[in-house]
């Protein structure tokens, strides 16, 4: 039955609104459609594509393109058959021609398939205006879906004409549609929406604050590393390994008369003594006299051992040996010990103390404060310096009288008994005593117990004679003149006393002084031309000679000066 509607599948045109009304509308050339106009599609429903027949009809009824720029109207094909709607009084294609000023209709893009999410502003239907897209342009109506449930392909312009170019006002919408892919992943917008207001700025500030802290820490670490590298470069002169110029090794030889040469020659003959007794102990120094193991040292060094103590000798090589006492003399402050069973001993050559002159260089070797093999150097600062040492017993039996060599070579406790050698490494003295800044005060009262540059050594000429006697007989002899001196006399010189120590006469009968004519009360002022100022000095000068030597003495008696000559006697020492 024919009710005015074409049979078979029907094709419907999308309504294409113009940008403006045509100034001169043209009446439609076809009759009005018999049925009502199709209802517009829902905003989120895409128009179903026509089947093949409908597509063919659409192609036959495609609108003609706009007028050419030349002003000539291009003939547009008219649709065959009865039109499906009333004529358009505004001459909207395909049933009316656009006015001369009407722009070409915009190209309509297909509406996305059902279920595809279109982001805002992407040209899809607007919720406010369901029949238009997001830009306010009316959206094309949706055709009813076919019975088979398949979506037909979109209709294309017919007649072989190129698609009309969009007007300038719709360029933005076309650009959005060109960016949209309806077959892409659903829910993907053209551009990512911005963050909620007030959310992202805070995050940016937080990230910006973290980045600032990181940069600050990096700057601090870099500055610390840079400072360390700079300091290293400044100290070492660069980043490379520093090698400073240095002289090569030599053979160790030194001039024999240099301090190093003297020390190298003398050290093998110097020993350190450790003495221990029942009540006390001590440390001192000695030197080898001969190949039989005799060693010369001070009496006060071995005194703590007594008659049954131990004496240990340590050589410069570190080898140790026990020693025995051979002999000692407190008046000269000398002693000799002997070691046995030690081979390779090197005696230290003896010099002549009479040849020494003030200013001669000397080297002192010893063990100050038990620091063995210590070498110090200096000069002879004075000769024939009368000194007395000892006297701890109180009876005068331990007092030593020395006509000493004075030196500024540092000598300290422990140097006692060590050699004082000249530039040829020959012994010229035995280090025995020092002068402290405060002899009786001690450290508590500000005294100085170490060296202050005033050291005293027994001349080797005296030491040699005493050592020979001690080795030979175990005792030493003292030269005497046979008088008793008044040690309380405060005048200048040594005064002969009125009584002897045993209550007898002060001048021993038939002694050297009695034979020379010396009387009680005489004051001796010179010995061998050297001035004497006290009784101690007289003893020192006499003991500087050997028994049997002839001495010239000058004395004063009753205000008159006299000169006498006598031969020194001998007395056994203790």
LUMFI-384803 format. One line per 2 residues: number of its first residue (from 1); their letters; for each residue x, y negated, z negated of C-alpha. Coordinates in nm, 4 decimals. Example, Ala and Ser with C-alpha at 12.3 -4.5 7.8 and 13.67 -1.06 7.14 Angstrom:
1 = AS = 1.2300:0.4500:-0.7800 | 1.3670:0.1060:-0.7140 .
END
This chain:
1 = XX = 0.0000:0.0000:0.0000 | 0.1335:-0.3316:0.1028 .
3 = XX = 0.0720:-0.5998:-0.1551 | 0.2924:-0.8606:-0.0032 .
5 = XX = 0.6096:-0.7297:-0.1702 | 0.8768:-0.5549:0.0228 .
7 = XX = 0.9163:-0.1885:-0.0485 | 1.2308:-0.0215:-0.1639 .
9 = XX = 1.4988:-0.1690:-0.3701 | 1.4738:-0.5434:-0.4047 .
11 = XX = 1.7599:-0.7940:-0.4199 | 1.7342:-1.1109:-0.6177 .
13 = XX = 1.9236:-1.4354:-0.5747 | 2.0981:-1.6000:-0.8632 .
15 = XX = 1.9711:-1.9481:-0.9177 | 2.2528:-2.1883:-0.8376 .
17 = XX = 2.1842:-2.5350:-0.9784 | 2.3448:-2.8311:-0.8124 .
19 = XX = 2.5448:-3.0904:-0.9879 | 2.2918:-3.3602:-0.8942 .
21 = XX = 1.9663:-3.3961:-0.7052 | 1.9774:-3.4246:-0.3251 .
23 = XX = 1.8881:-3.7677:-0.2023 | 1.6919:-3.6295:0.0882 .
25 = XX = 1.5357:-3.2974:0.0044 | 1.4461:-3.0728:0.2857 .
27 = XX = 1.1341:-2.8647:0.2749 | 1.1794:-2.4935:0.2633 .
29 = XX = 1.1278:-2.3262:0.5954 | 0.9864:-2.0030:0.4553 .
31 = XX = 0.6667:-1.9269:0.2744 | 0.6430:-1.9045:-0.0991 .
33 = XX = 0.6960:-1.5640:-0.2525 | 0.3900:-1.3591:-0.3207 .
35 = XX = 0.4886:-1.2598:-0.6713 | 0.6037:-1.4494:-0.9716 .
37 = XX = 0.9638:-1.5594:-1.0094 | 1.1911:-1.3224:-1.2005 .
39 = XX = 1.2517:-1.3966:-1.5638 | 1.6046:-1.5011:-1.6639 .
41 = XX = 1.8278:-1.2437:-1.8244 | 1.9088:-1.2419:-2.1899 .
43 = XX = 2.2174:-1.4364:-2.2871 | 2.4202:-1.1285:-2.3722 .
45 = XX = 2.2853:-0.9088:-2.0945 | 2.4741:-0.8912:-1.7683 .
47 = XX = 2.2710:-0.8712:-1.4440 | 2.2744:-0.5240:-1.2998 .
49 = XX = 2.4468:-0.4984:-0.9649 | 2.2284:-0.4143:-0.6650 .
51 = XX = 2.2523:-0.0874:-0.4870 | 2.3765:-0.0618:-0.1341 .
53 = XX = 2.0490:-0.1695:0.0266 | 2.0079:-0.4617:-0.2039 .
55 = XX = 2.3644:-0.5620:-0.1475 | 2.3036:-0.5599:0.2259 .
57 = XX = 1.9989:-0.7810:0.1828 | 2.1959:-1.0148:-0.0339 .
59 = XX = 2.4646:-1.0416:0.2235 | 2.2051:-1.1234:0.4901 .
61 = XX = 2.0534:-1.3967:0.2739 | 2.3733:-1.5582:0.1395 .
63 = XX = 2.3660:-1.9376:0.1233 | 2.5549:-2.1389:0.3800 .
65 = XX = 2.8590:-2.3323:0.2747 | 2.8441:-2.7052:0.2169 .
67 = XX = 2.8810:-2.9572:0.4942 | 3.2175:-2.9947:0.6458 .
69 = XX = 3.4095:-3.3084:0.5716 | 3.3488:-3.4241:0.9289 .
71 = XX = 2.9843:-3.4950:0.8551 | 2.8435:-3.2219:1.0837 .
73 = XX = 2.5992:-2.9833:0.9421 | 2.6888:-2.6237:0.9834 .
75 = XX = 2.3923:-2.4078:1.0792 | 2.2843:-2.1840:0.7956 .
77 = XX = 2.1159:-1.8527:0.8566 | 1.7616:-1.8195:0.7415 .
79 = XX = 1.6524:-1.5213:0.5395 | 1.4429:-1.2641:0.7186 .
81 = XX = 1.1176:-1.1571:0.5711 | 0.9037:-1.3239:0.3191 .
83 = XX = 1.0845:-1.5312:0.0543 | 1.0626:-1.4180:-0.3022 .
85 = XX = 0.9792:-1.7535:-0.4584 | 0.8164:-2.0842:-0.3876 .
87 = XX = 0.9965:-2.3321:-0.1704 | 1.2427:-2.5461:-0.3603 .
89 = XX = 1.1319:-2.9054:-0.3475 | 1.4870:-3.0097:-0.4202 .
91 = XX = 1.6126:-2.8290:-0.1083 | 1.8320:-2.5945:-0.3111 .
93 = XX = 2.0017:-2.3350:-0.0883 | 1.9251:-2.1000:0.0687 .
95 = XX = 1.5885:-2.2594:0.1663 | 1.6918:-2.6180:0.1842 .
97 = XX = 1.9950:-2.8081:0.2941 | 2.1912:-3.0098:0.0446 .
99 = XX = 2.1928:-3.3817:0.0771 | 2.4885:-3.5445:0.2448 .
101 = XX = 2.6249:-3.6351:-0.0977 | 2.5557:-3.3048:-0.2671 .
103 = XX = 2.8746:-3.1229:-0.3785 | 2.9347:-2.7678:-0.2830 .
105 = XX = 2.7794:-2.5314:-0.5313 | 3.0213:-2.3826:-0.7828 .
107 = XX = 3.1383:-2.0295:-0.7454 | 2.9477:-1.8152:-0.9908 .
109 = XX = 3.1479:-1.5525:-1.1698 | 2.9813:-1.2327:-1.2826 .
111 = XX = 2.8436:-1.2160:-1.6310 | 3.0354:-0.9638:-1.8439 .
113 = XX = 2.8862:-0.6216:-1.8877 | 2.6595:-0.5506:-2.1749 .
115 = XX = 2.8513:-0.5117:-2.4998 | 3.1526:-0.7156:-2.3912 .
117 = XX = 3.2388:-0.9842:-2.6426 | 3.3021:-1.3193:-2.4754 .
119 = XX = 3.4896:-1.5720:-2.6898 | 3.3461:-1.9166:-2.7422 .
121 = XX = 3.4111:-2.1583:-2.4570 | 3.4882:-1.8783:-2.2098 .
123 = XX = 3.1972:-1.9643:-1.9809 | 2.9488:-1.7136:-2.1210 .
125 = XX = 2.5955:-1.7897:-2.2285 | 2.5675:-2.0438:-2.5027 .
127 = XX = 2.3577:-1.9631:-2.8068 | 2.1977:-2.3085:-2.7890 .
129 = XX = 2.1233:-2.2781:-2.4176 | 2.0836:-1.9090:-2.3325 .
131 = XX = 2.0348:-1.9841:-1.9665 | 2.3630:-2.1727:-1.9387 .
133 = XX = 2.7282:-2.0915:-1.9966 | 2.9463:-2.2470:-2.2612 .
135 = XX = 3.0120:-2.5502:-2.0431 | 2.6420:-2.6419:-2.0114 .
137 = XX = 2.6031:-2.5023:-1.6579 | 2.2933:-2.2833:-1.6132 .
139 = XX = 2.3784:-1.9161:-1.6213 | 2.2513:-1.6905:-1.3422 .
141 = XX = 1.9503:-1.4725:-1.4183 | 2.0017:-1.1094:-1.4895 .
143 = XX = 1.8440:-0.8561:-1.2608 | 1.6632:-0.5606:-1.4071 .
145 = XX = 1.8786:-0.2603:-1.4618 | 1.8300:0.0215:-1.2113 .
147 = XX = 1.6518:0.3372:-1.3102 | 1.9620:0.5531:-1.2891 .
149 = XX = 2.1343:0.3443:-1.5608 | 2.4308:0.2552:-1.3420 .
151 = XX = 2.5392:-0.0999:-1.3074 | 2.5496:-0.2015:-0.9341 .
153 = XX = 2.8384:-0.4000:-0.8027 | 2.8141:-0.7737:-0.8072 .
155 = XX = 2.6664:-0.9483:-0.5022 | 2.9115:-1.1235:-0.2774 .
157 = XX = 2.8507:-1.4222:-0.0473 | 2.7143:-1.3127:0.2940 .
159 = XX = 2.7647:-1.4312:0.6442 | 3.1466:-1.3946:0.6427 .
161 = XX = 3.1870:-1.7475:0.5066 | 3.4524:-1.8227:0.2473 .
163 = XX = 3.3320:-1.8790:-0.1020 | 3.2443:-2.2418:-0.1639 .
165 = XX = 3.5066:-2.4420:-0.3517 | 3.4079:-2.5631:-0.6950 .
167 = XX = 3.3414:-2.9255:-0.7573 | 3.5903:-3.1225:-0.9678 .
169 = XX = 3.3559:-3.1235:-1.2621 | 3.3588:-2.7470:-1.2940 .
171 = XX = 3.7294:-2.6850:-1.2499 | 3.7704:-2.6212:-1.6227 .
173 = XX = 3.5005:-2.3543:-1.6253 | 3.6531:-2.1803:-1.3260 .
175 = XX = 3.9956:-2.1785:-1.4883 | 3.8462:-2.0113:-1.7928 .
177 = XX = 3.6697:-1.7543:-1.5817 | 3.9881:-1.6841:-1.3895 .
179 = XX = 4.1581:-1.6114:-1.7202 | 3.8852:-1.3714:-1.8318 .
181 = XX = 3.9101:-1.0007:-1.7570 | 3.5741:-0.8295:-1.8122 .
183 = XX = 3.7373:-0.4884:-1.7905 | 4.0057:-0.5683:-2.0450 .
185 = XX = 4.0052:-0.4741:-2.4111 | 3.6873:-0.5967:-2.5803 .
187 = XX = 3.7032:-0.8742:-2.8292 | 4.0207:-1.0361:-2.6897 .
189 = XX = 3.9710:-1.4135:-2.6621 | 4.1258:-1.6354:-2.3971 .
191 = XX = 4.3299:-1.8033:-2.6646 | 4.3730:-1.7109:-3.0292 .
193 = XX = 4.1477:-1.9132:-3.2541 | 4.3174:-2.1471:-3.4915 .
195 = XX = 4.3489:-2.0663:-3.8625 | 4.0835:-2.1839:-4.1041 .
197 = XX = 4.1211:-2.5381:-4.2128 | 4.3515:-2.5737:-4.5091 .
199 = XX = 4.4898:-2.2174:-4.4873 | 4.7748:-2.2276:-4.2380 .
201 = XX = 4.9282:-2.5606:-4.3450 | 4.9858:-2.4219:-4.6915 .
203 = XX = 5.1502:-2.1152:-4.5475 | 5.3633:-2.3301:-4.3233 .
205 = XX = 5.4622:-2.5393:-4.6197 | 5.5493:-2.2256:-4.8117 .
207 = XX = 5.7505:-2.0899:-4.5241 | 5.9085:-2.4280:-4.4756 .
209 = XX = 5.9971:-2.4404:-4.8467 | 6.1438:-2.0875:-4.8345 .
211 = XX = 6.3419:-2.1755:-4.5263 | 6.4783:-2.4842:-4.7020 .
213 = XX = 6.5836:-2.2802:-5.0048 | 6.7509:-2.0269:-4.7771 .
215 = XX = 6.9378:-2.3001:-4.5925 | 7.0437:-2.4548:-4.9245 .
217 = XX = 7.1737:-2.1218:-5.0589 | 7.3542:-2.0578:-4.7321 .
219 = XX = 7.5143:-2.4008:-4.7546 | 7.6271:-2.3380:-5.1134 .
221 = XX = 7.7753:-1.9982:-5.0287 | 7.9436:-2.1392:-4.7209 .
223 = XX = 8.0886:-2.4295:-4.9200 | 8.2201:-2.1888:-5.1865 .
225 = XX = 8.3782:-1.9645:-4.9257 | 8.5165:-2.2646:-4.7451 .
227 = XX = 8.6634:-2.4045:-5.0663 | 8.8253:-2.0713:-5.1507 .
229 = XX = 8.9682:-2.0357:-4.8028 | 9.0915:-2.3954:-4.8133 .
231 = XX = 9.2602:-2.3426:-5.1493 | 9.4214:-2.0237:-5.0253 .
233 = XX = 9.5465:-2.1977:-4.7130 | 9.6797:-2.4895:-4.9178 .
235 = XX = 9.8641:-2.2623:-5.1593 | 9.9960:-2.0183:-4.9040 .
237 = XX = 10.0367:-2.2463:-4.6069 | 9.7973:-2.0523:-4.3874 .
239 = XX = 9.5974:-1.7345:-4.3533 | 9.8916:-1.5252:-4.2478 .
241 = XX = 10.1321:-1.3474:-4.4826 | 10.3938:-1.5855:-4.6227 .
243 = XX = 10.7537:-1.4720:-4.6151 | 11.0013:-1.7113:-4.7698 .
245 = XX = 11.3651:-1.7158:-4.6661 | 11.5878:-1.5230:-4.9003 .
247 = XX = 11.9560:-1.4447:-4.9166 | 12.0658:-1.0884:-4.8692 .
249 = XX = 12.2151:-0.8674:-5.1363 | 12.5838:-0.9091:-5.2092 .
251 = XX = 12.8328:-0.6627:-5.3493 | 12.8043:-0.8112:-5.7003 .
253 = XX = 13.1654:-0.9214:-5.7220 | 13.2365:-1.2376:-5.9169 .
255 = XX = 13.5490:-1.4358:-5.9812 | 13.7365:-1.2781:-6.2749 .
257 = XX = 13.7541:-1.6091:-6.4618 | 13.3806:-1.6839:-6.4250 .
259 = XX = 13.1407:-1.6080:-6.7078 | 12.9903:-1.3245:-6.5044 .
261 = XX = 13.3318:-1.1847:-6.4261 | 13.4421:-1.2114:-6.7909 .
263 = XX = 13.1216:-1.0442:-6.9128 | 13.1509:-0.7619:-6.6600 .
265 = XX = 13.5049:-0.6931:-6.7791 | 13.4406:-0.7163:-7.1544 .
267 = XX = 13.0970:-0.5603:-7.1996 | 13.2049:-0.1946:-7.1667 .
269 = XX = 13.4312:-0.2430:-7.4725 | 13.1700:-0.4074:-7.6976 .
271 = XX = 12.9507:-0.2011:-7.9315 | 12.6527:-0.2604:-8.1591 .
273 = XX = 12.6650:-0.1349:-8.5189 | 12.3622:-0.0331:-8.7254 .
275 = XX = 12.4443:0.0071:-9.0911 | 12.2152:0.1380:-9.3617 .
277 = XX = 12.2797:0.1977:-9.7309 | 12.0889:0.2707:-10.0457 .
279 = XX = 11.9841:-0.0889:-10.1028 | 12.0152:-0.2721:-9.7737 .
281 = XX = 12.0875:-0.2454:-9.4040 | 12.2252:-0.4651:-9.1329 .
283 = XX = 12.3206:-0.5071:-8.7688 | 12.6440:-0.6363:-8.6262 .
285 = XX = 12.8894:-0.6121:-8.3419 | 13.2379:-0.4704:-8.2885 .
287 = XX = 13.4837:-0.3947:-8.0102 | 13.7096:-0.1036:-7.9243 .
289 = XX = 14.0739:-0.1375:-8.0291 | 14.2229:0.1809:-7.8844 .
291 = XX = 14.1483:0.5132:-7.7231 | 14.1362:0.6931:-8.0596 .
293 = XX = 13.7976:0.5364:-8.1347 | 13.9010:0.2559:-8.3722 .
295 = XX = 13.6601:-0.0361:-8.3712 | 13.7183:-0.3756:-8.5347 .
297 = XX = 13.4324:-0.5657:-8.6997 | 13.3545:-0.7865:-9.0025 .
299 = XX = 13.3599:-0.6660:-9.3584 | 13.0187:-0.8138:-9.4289 .
301 = XX = 12.8756:-0.6059:-9.1397 | 12.9699:-0.2693:-9.2937 .
303 = XX = 12.9313:-0.3783:-9.6581 | 12.5656:-0.2580:-9.6871 .
305 = XX = 12.6787:0.1009:-9.6254 | 12.8858:0.1034:-9.9458 .
307 = XX = 13.0733:0.4243:-10.0027 | 12.7997:0.6647:-9.8861 .
309 = XX = 12.5953:0.4800:-9.6251 | 12.5527:0.5513:-9.2540 .
311 = XX = 12.7162:0.3617:-8.9695 | 12.5933:0.4189:-8.6126 .
313 = XX = 12.7698:0.2795:-8.3085 | 12.5865:0.2137:-7.9807 .
315 = XX = 12.7920:0.1552:-7.6677 | 12.6965:-0.0657:-7.3743 .
317 = XX = 12.5934:0.2448:-7.1797 | 12.3356:0.3285:-7.4453 .
319 = XX = 12.5331:0.6218:-7.5840 | 12.5411:0.6401:-7.9646 .
321 = XX = 12.7803:0.7976:-8.2121 | 12.8289:0.8089:-8.5865 .
323 = XX = 13.1229:0.6181:-8.7299 | 13.3267:0.6399:-9.0470 .
325 = XX = 13.4847:0.3562:-9.2423 | 13.8650:0.3418:-9.2081 .
327 = XX = 13.9339:0.0325:-9.4196 | 13.8087:-0.3135:-9.5085 .
329 = XX = 13.9259:-0.6366:-9.6688 | 13.6875:-0.8940:-9.8145 .
331 = XX = 13.9533:-1.1717:-9.8305 | 13.9902:-1.1624:-9.4519 .
333 = XX = 13.6323:-1.0434:-9.3887 | 13.7589:-0.7667:-9.1596 .
335 = XX = 13.6922:-0.3924:-9.1376 | 13.7810:-0.0983:-8.9114 .
337 = XX = 13.5542:0.1983:-8.8348 | 13.6195:0.5005:-8.6166 .
339 = XX = 13.4073:0.7164:-8.3888 | 13.5034:1.0721:-8.2926 .
341 = XX = 13.4170:1.2901:-7.9996 | 13.3583:1.0006:-7.7614 .
343 = XX = 13.5518:0.9985:-7.4359 | 13.6089:0.7255:-7.1840 .
345 = XX = 13.6606:0.4505:-7.4376 | 13.7893:0.1270:-7.2932 .
347 = XX = 13.9928:-0.0885:-7.5368 | 13.9466:-0.4619:-7.5113 .
349 = XX = 14.2760:-0.6453:-7.4512 | 14.3933:-0.8778:-7.7297 .
351 = XX = 14.5104:-1.2308:-7.6597 | 14.7182:-1.4791:-7.8610 .
353 = XX = 14.5250:-1.7289:-8.0689 | 14.8281:-1.9535:-8.1027 .
355 = XX = 14.7971:-2.0322:-7.7298 | 14.4410:-2.1564:-7.7582 .
357 = XX = 14.3768:-2.5240:-7.6992 | 14.0730:-2.7295:-7.7828 .
359 = XX = 13.8464:-2.7392:-7.4802 | 13.9381:-2.3951:-7.3468 .
361 = XX = 13.6361:-2.2025:-7.2156 | 13.5306:-1.9028:-7.4190 .
363 = XX = 13.2606:-1.6341:-7.4030 | 13.0970:-1.4763:-7.7082 .
365 = XX = 12.9469:-1.1265:-7.6817 | 12.7282:-0.9633:-7.9446 .
367 = XX = 12.3838:-0.8514:-8.0580 | 12.2116:-1.1573:-8.2070 .
369 = XX = 11.8982:-1.0456:-8.3889 | 11.9698:-0.6934:-8.2614 .
371 = XX = 11.9619:-0.8032:-7.8952 | 12.2619:-0.6021:-7.7832 .
373 = XX = 12.4970:-0.7013:-7.5001 | 12.4075:-1.0694:-7.5257 .
375 = XX = 12.6532:-1.3069:-7.3587 | 12.6899:-1.6763:-7.4447 .
377 = XX = 12.9535:-1.9225:-7.3377 | 13.1119:-2.2432:-7.4611 .
379 = XX = 13.4456:-2.3956:-7.5444 | 13.6890:-2.4134:-7.8326 .
381 = XX = 13.5717:-2.7225:-8.0161 | 13.8356:-2.7186:-8.2942 .
383 = XX = 14.1290:-2.5187:-8.4307 | 14.2576:-2.4312:-8.7821 .
385 = XX = 13.9251:-2.5141:-8.9349 | 13.9488:-2.3953:-9.2969 .
387 = XX = 13.6290:-2.2219:-9.4012 | 13.5206:-2.0003:-9.6842 .
389 = XX = 13.2410:-1.7455:-9.6607 | 13.0770:-1.5010:-9.8926 .
391 = XX = 13.0818:-1.5485:-10.2661 | 12.7516:-1.3698:-10.3279 .
393 = XX = 12.9034:-1.1633:-10.6104 | 12.9844:-1.4727:-10.8144 .
395 = XX = 13.3324:-1.3678:-10.9251 | 13.5008:-1.4863:-10.6062 .
397 = XX = 13.6148:-1.1389:-10.5086 | 13.4037:-1.1426:-10.1902 .
399 = XX = 13.5060:-1.4890:-10.0762 | 13.6903:-1.4965:-9.7458 .
401 = XX = 13.9299:-1.7720:-9.6502 | 13.9677:-1.8237:-9.2807 .
403 = XX = 14.1728:-2.0708:-9.0834 | 13.9115:-2.0410:-8.8093 .
405 = XX = 13.8636:-2.1260:-8.4439 | 13.5561:-2.3427:-8.4019 .
407 = XX = 13.3344:-2.2947:-8.0933 | 13.0091:-2.4291:-7.9588 .
409 = XX = 12.9218:-2.1000:-7.7927 | 12.5887:-1.9946:-7.9497 .
411 = XX = 12.6510:-1.7462:-8.2315 | 12.3645:-1.6074:-8.4370 .
413 = XX = 12.3122:-1.3375:-8.7003 | 12.4084:-1.0123:-8.5315 .
415 = XX = 12.7004:-1.1688:-8.3443 | 12.9254:-1.1063:-8.6466 .
417 = XX = 13.2250:-0.8861:-8.5645 | 13.1898:-0.9430:-8.1911 .
419 = XX = 13.4712:-1.0661:-7.9700 | 13.5338:-1.4255:-7.8650 .
421 = XX = 13.7230:-1.3928:-7.5348 | 13.9059:-1.6365:-7.3132 .
423 = XX = 13.8895:-1.6810:-6.9367 | 14.0945:-1.3656:-6.8850 .
425 = XX = 13.8572:-1.1568:-7.0973 | 14.1179:-1.1284:-7.3730 .
427 = XX = 14.0109:-1.1400:-7.7359 | 14.1209:-1.4589:-7.9102 .
429 = XX = 13.8905:-1.4386:-8.2137 | 13.6369:-1.2364:-8.4120 .
431 = XX = 13.3020:-1.4122:-8.4537 | 13.2341:-1.4288:-8.8264 .
433 = XX = 13.0337:-1.7306:-8.9467 | 12.8074:-2.0140:-8.8437 .
435 = XX = 12.7165:-2.3456:-8.9973 | 12.3426:-2.3913:-9.0417 .
437 = XX = 12.1603:-2.7216:-9.0607 | 12.0594:-2.6509:-9.4191 .
439 = XX = 12.2674:-2.3737:-9.5659 | 12.0644:-2.3254:-9.8804 .
441 = XX = 11.7136:-2.4383:-9.7878 | 11.5990:-2.1564:-9.5643 .
443 = XX = 11.3182:-2.1759:-9.3154 | 11.0627:-2.2807:-9.5766 .
445 = XX = 11.2503:-2.6009:-9.6539 | 11.3078:-2.6897:-9.2901 .
447 = XX = 11.6485:-2.5289:-9.2600 | 11.7685:-2.3742:-8.9380 .
449 = XX = 11.9120:-2.0245:-8.9597 | 12.0138:-2.0040:-8.5955 .
451 = XX = 12.3030:-2.1538:-8.4085 | 12.3454:-2.5295:-8.3964 .
453 = XX = 12.6661:-2.5120:-8.1976 | 12.8980:-2.4653:-8.4956 .
455 = XX = 13.0413:-2.1147:-8.4860 | 13.3635:-1.9880:-8.6426 .
457 = XX = 13.5884:-1.7022:-8.5434 | 13.8856:-1.5407:-8.7189 .
459 = XX = 14.1957:-1.5929:-8.5037 | 14.2957:-1.2658:-8.3366 .
461 = XX = 14.6555:-1.3021:-8.4550 | 14.5325:-1.2679:-8.8107 .
463 = XX = 14.2836:-0.9997:-8.7140 | 14.5451:-0.7936:-8.5358 .
465 = XX = 14.7746:-0.7818:-8.8401 | 14.4928:-0.6932:-9.0766 .
467 = XX = 14.3550:-0.4252:-8.8409 | 14.6953:-0.2623:-8.8085 .
469 = XX = 14.7285:-0.2475:-9.1863 | 14.3794:-0.1089:-9.2322 .
471 = XX = 14.4378:0.1635:-8.9735 | 14.7776:0.2483:-9.1211 .
473 = XX = 14.7090:0.2322:-9.4943 | 14.3386:0.1611:-9.5330 .
475 = XX = 14.4240:-0.1671:-9.7035 | 14.5509:-0.5109:-9.6079 .
477 = XX = 14.8150:-0.7284:-9.7776 | 14.7737:-1.0970:-9.8526 .
479 = XX = 15.0582:-1.3518:-9.8494 | 15.0899:-1.5328:-10.1841 .
481 = XX = 15.3077:-1.8032:-10.3453 | 15.2597:-1.6810:-10.7053 .
483 = XX = 15.0609:-1.9707:-10.8654 | 14.7160:-2.0191:-11.0190 .
485 = XX = 14.5306:-2.3214:-10.8851 | 14.2947:-2.5523:-11.0679 .
487 = XX = 13.9837:-2.5156:-10.8523 | 13.8064:-2.7897:-11.0487 .
489 = XX = 14.0507:-3.0547:-10.9431 | 13.8684:-3.3267:-10.7487 .
491 = XX = 14.1675:-3.5237:-10.6253 | 14.3329:-3.4995:-10.2880 .
493 = XX = 14.5456:-3.1884:-10.2619 | 14.5773:-2.8512:-10.4434 .
495 = XX = 14.6764:-2.8810:-10.8072 | 14.8651:-2.6048:-10.9870 .
497 = XX = 14.6800:-2.5056:-11.3042 | 14.8060:-2.4920:-11.6632 .
499 = XX = 14.7150:-2.1281:-11.7321 | 14.6898:-1.8131:-11.5305 .
501 = XX = 14.3802:-1.5965:-11.4888 | 14.5055:-1.3503:-11.7541 .
503 = XX = 14.5962:-1.6256:-11.9957 | 14.9623:-1.6275:-11.8967 .
505 = XX = 15.1518:-1.9065:-11.7267 | 15.0041:-2.0642:-11.4106 .
507 = XX = 15.3317:-2.0075:-11.2206 | 15.4208:-1.6363:-11.2053 .
509 = XX = 15.7660:-1.5669:-11.3379 | 16.0164:-1.4850:-11.0625 .
511 = XX = 15.7464:-1.5362:-10.8019 | 15.7960:-1.7280:-10.4751 .
513 = XX = 15.6768:-2.0594:-10.6313 | 15.8946:-2.0143:-10.9454 .
515 = XX = 16.1979:-1.9501:-10.7298 | 16.1218:-2.2635:-10.5210 .
517 = XX = 16.1026:-2.4840:-10.8364 | 15.7268:-2.5498:-10.8411 .
519 = XX = 15.5936:-2.6485:-11.1863 | 15.2521:-2.6439:-11.3541 .
521 = XX = 15.0618:-2.9643:-11.2752 | 15.2257:-3.0201:-10.9351 .
523 = XX = 14.9905:-3.1258:-10.6517 | 15.0660:-2.9622:-10.3149 .
525 = XX = 14.9664:-3.1964:-10.0326 | 15.1064:-3.0358:-9.7136 .
527 = XX = 15.1865:-2.6896:-9.5739 | 15.4031:-2.6776:-9.2660 .
529 = XX = 15.3249:-3.0410:-9.2051 | 14.9449:-2.9936:-9.2234 .
531 = XX = 14.7527:-3.1959:-9.4793 | 14.5843:-3.0037:-9.7627 .
533 = XX = 14.2852:-3.1610:-9.9419 | 14.1773:-2.8824:-10.1794 .
535 = XX = 14.2692:-2.5514:-10.3339 | 14.0593:-2.3587:-10.0791 .
537 = XX = 14.2458:-2.5202:-9.7947 | 14.5783:-2.4214:-9.9481 .
539 = XX = 14.4693:-2.0569:-9.9667 | 14.3469:-2.0666:-9.6067 .
541 = XX = 14.6759:-2.2098:-9.4842 | 14.8818:-1.9546:-9.6758 .
543 = XX = 14.6727:-1.6578:-9.5517 | 14.7184:-1.7715:-9.2009 .
545 = XX = 15.0753:-1.6445:-9.2314 | 15.2320:-1.3089:-9.2918 .
547 = XX = 15.3995:-1.1963:-9.6145 | 15.7687:-1.2770:-9.5975 .
549 = XX = 15.7225:-1.5888:-9.3845 | 15.9107:-1.9024:-9.4979 .
551 = XX = 15.6918:-2.2067:-9.5677 | 15.7779:-2.5719:-9.6167 .
553 = XX = 15.5587:-2.7334:-9.8818 | 15.5291:-3.1004:-9.9795 .
555 = XX = 15.4125:-3.1816:-10.3310 | 15.3754:-3.4685:-10.5768 .
557 = XX = 15.5130:-3.4607:-10.9299 | 15.4941:-3.7586:-11.1624 .
559 = XX = 15.4142:-3.9839:-10.8690 | 15.7122:-3.8654:-10.6698 .
561 = XX = 15.6930:-3.6565:-10.3493 | 15.9096:-3.3527:-10.3083 .
563 = XX = 15.9655:-3.0913:-10.0367 | 16.0340:-2.7275:-10.1171 .
565 = XX = 16.0815:-2.4114:-9.9110 | 15.9683:-2.0659:-10.0260 .
567 = XX = 15.9272:-1.7099:-9.8920 | 15.5760:-1.5741:-9.9076 .
569 = XX = 15.5147:-1.2764:-10.1287 | 15.2591:-0.9948:-10.0830 .
571 = XX = 14.9582:-0.8789:-10.2751 | 14.7132:-0.5990:-10.2056 .
573 = XX = 14.3739:-0.7003:-10.0867 | 14.0376:-0.5596:-10.1890 .
END
